[in-house]
């Protein structure tokens, strides 16, 4: 079979579009800025400086140990490279939508930090471009952003098909997984004006793979978000999401639910509905209703701590497990130690100044306490008011898919001031929520991923992060898998979630003192939303 016919057959067998597409009785060949299909055999060590076939482009190859050759329509890489051996065929000026598409028909051996594939910021040894991949092993790659591996994506056995798409800053990466193009990451860093599509090899890492279809078409691919909103409207109700996306796409205006959410200074804030205080004798008018640990007393209308490293506990547990509460208390005679509210087993931030502290959190059991640690202080006006769950969310309805990439810029009242804000995914009902996923910063130094099934919460991730006002909180939901990221770094590991096809997505916040901005929702690709990449 002629090599051209074989190549067409090979691509179709793997679920890809043919290199040419029929239009009526005509055959239209895509046009390319850069393209190499590796036709014509070349011995190892003789690839550099030759013309890409069918082109355009000239091969720039650094192959110190002579491990790259061309045979049977593919570039063969077999051996141990020297430092930063590499291959590229030209460069492009950055605009939105350039697609660098690479095919690796075989990957026999690869190891962590090997085979960088993607956009680079120069024609030399740099591998800090965005967007890009780097192989983790023969069946998985790390998504790369700003020179760092963000998280691992399982591809399965080769052949592997990878696509890196540019934005004005950063880009998107896609991988062909289970016969579908899936978005793997939204990249935010790097705005280099000139980009080089290339692969780079590390030193002293033995590898064996073949490489094909190194190409940048003249056509652009700019995916369309399911929803985009920077809340850049007049102060007041949320209204509808924006009709122009972050890359000038036309997007659908979707109506926000969530009557307690408003726009304030180009951000979304929430003032959730409060129920009645459940604390009995929170003003300490009598020495009743509280169980006093060592060092605690009640006198003269206050709770008094004297070097207390114990709990002052409500005698009758007043909380409802799983309910979110707003708590408050006043410190008026502080001199040493710290004090913190405890809802069940949820410990709020510690405090060591005279002030009134208002915090929010979810009760993990029915007990309520104030916890001292070497505390000498007076405490008064303790309260705990339930938050109406439905008022913690603002959501939009996406009819097309339950598998998404969602992110939002989060600004808390303070890094350690005990208020929560972030995202809700796969919500079943705006009015009566019982099944959903929430990702949030907890106002106590952690990024958190929780799942709620039939009203029962399960914590999936709770890990320390370095808070940065306005940094993105980002969640990928694909089938029953869920990934959490904050400020361009993965938090925890991929989690298995309960099967859930609910299609309400949006904002989560427990306090009007936190704000949310730059909400983005993108299709992951499970319904073929990125199938256009087949034709590139």
URKALIN-V79184 format. One line per field, one symbol per residue. burial: 1 if it has 9 or more other ideal C-beta (glycine too) atoms within 8 Angstrom, else 0. A space follows every 10 residues. Layout:
# URKALIN-V79184
burial=???
This chain:
# URKALIN-V79184
burial=0010011111 1100010011 1000000001 0111111100 0001001101 0110001111 1010101111 0011111010 1001111111 1101011111 1111111011 1001111111 1000001111 1111110101 1111110011 1010100101 1111111001 1111111001 1110111011 0001111111 1100101111 1101111010 1110111111 1000000100 1100101010 1001011101 1110001111 0100000110 1101000001 0010110100 0111101111 1111000110 1011111111 1111001111 1111010110 1000001011 1110111111 1111111111 1111111111 1111110100 1111111111 1100001111 1111111101 0011111111 1111011111 1100000001 1000101000 1111111100 1111111111 1100101001 0111111111 1001111111 1111110011 001101
